[in-house]
Amino acid sequence: MKITIPELSLVVLIGPSGSGKSSFGRKLFLPTEVVSSDACRGLVSDNENEQAATNDAFDLLHTIVRKRLGRGRLTVIDAPSAFFF
């Protein structure tokens, strides 16, 4: 599969848990390009499944995305929903 993406882009991978978003992202993008809501939840609570940390996790995700895009870096959001808007 060949996908052409402009250098400065925001790519959003949205779908239900277990649908393959993360696997797809790992195949097509560098690890540093992907910002995962689960990883952010883990960073703020030490547990990627801790739903009580979701608001803090998305605050962190938004900060990382803003900083990456502000530096002109391709950024990929991996999240189970459109909660990040």
C-alpha positions as CSV (number, residue, x, y, z in Angstrom):
1,M,0.0,0.0,0.0
2,K,1.3,3.4,-0.9
3,I,-0.1,6.5,0.8
4,T,1.3,10.0,0.0
5,I,1.0,12.4,2.9
6,P,2.2,16.0,2.8
7,E,5.2,16.7,5.0
8,L,3.3,18.9,7.5
9,S,0.1,16.9,8.2
10,L,-2.1,15.8,11.0
11,V,-3.2,12.2,10.4
12,V,-6.0,10.9,12.7
13,L,-6.5,7.2,13.2
14,I,-9.9,6.7,14.8
15,G,-11.8,3.5,15.5
16,P,-12.9,1.1,18.1
17,S,-10.4,-0.7,20.3
18,G,-8.9,-3.7,18.6
19,S,-9.7,-2.4,15.0
20,G,-6.0,-2.2,14.0
21,K,-5.3,1.5,14.3
22,S,-2.1,1.0,16.3
23,S,-0.9,-1.8,14.1
24,F,-1.6,0.3,11.0
25,G,0.2,3.3,12.5
26,R,3.3,1.3,13.5
27,K,3.6,0.0,9.9
28,L,3.3,3.4,8.2
29,F,4.8,5.9,10.6
30,L,7.8,6.4,12.8
31,P,7.2,5.7,16.5
32,T,7.9,9.4,17.3
33,E,5.3,10.5,14.8
34,V,2.4,8.7,16.5
35,V,0.8,10.2,19.6
36,S,-1.4,7.6,21.3
37,S,-4.2,8.4,23.7
38,D,-3.5,5.1,25.4
39,A,0.2,5.9,25.8
40,C,-0.7,9.3,27.2
41,R,-3.1,7.7,29.7
42,G,-0.3,5.5,30.8
43,L,2.1,8.4,31.2
44,V,-0.3,10.3,33.5
45,S,-1.6,7.3,35.5
46,D,0.8,4.4,35.0
47,N,-2.1,2.5,33.5
48,E,-3.1,2.8,29.8
49,N,-6.6,1.4,30.7
50,E,-7.3,3.9,33.6
51,Q,-10.4,5.6,32.2
52,A,-10.4,8.1,35.1
53,A,-7.3,9.6,33.6
54,T,-8.8,10.2,30.2
55,N,-9.2,14.0,30.5
56,D,-5.6,14.4,31.7
57,A,-4.4,12.0,28.9
58,F,-6.1,14.1,26.2
59,D,-4.8,17.3,27.7
60,L,-1.3,15.8,27.3
61,L,-2.1,14.5,23.8
62,H,-3.2,18.0,22.8
63,T,0.0,19.6,24.1
64,I,2.2,17.1,22.3
65,V,0.2,17.5,19.0
66,R,0.4,21.3,19.2
67,K,4.2,21.2,19.9
68,R,4.9,18.8,17.0
69,L,2.8,20.7,14.5
70,G,4.3,24.0,15.7
71,R,7.7,22.5,14.8
72,G,6.4,21.4,11.4
73,R,6.5,17.7,12.2
74,L,4.2,15.1,10.7
75,T,1.9,14.0,13.6
76,V,-0.4,11.0,13.8
77,I,-3.1,10.7,16.5
78,D,-4.0,7.2,17.5
79,A,-7.3,7.4,19.5
80,P,-10.4,5.2,19.9
81,S,-12.7,8.2,19.4
82,A,-13.0,11.7,18.3
83,F,-12.7,12.8,22.0
84,F,-9.6,14.8,21.1
85,F,-11.6,17.5,19.3
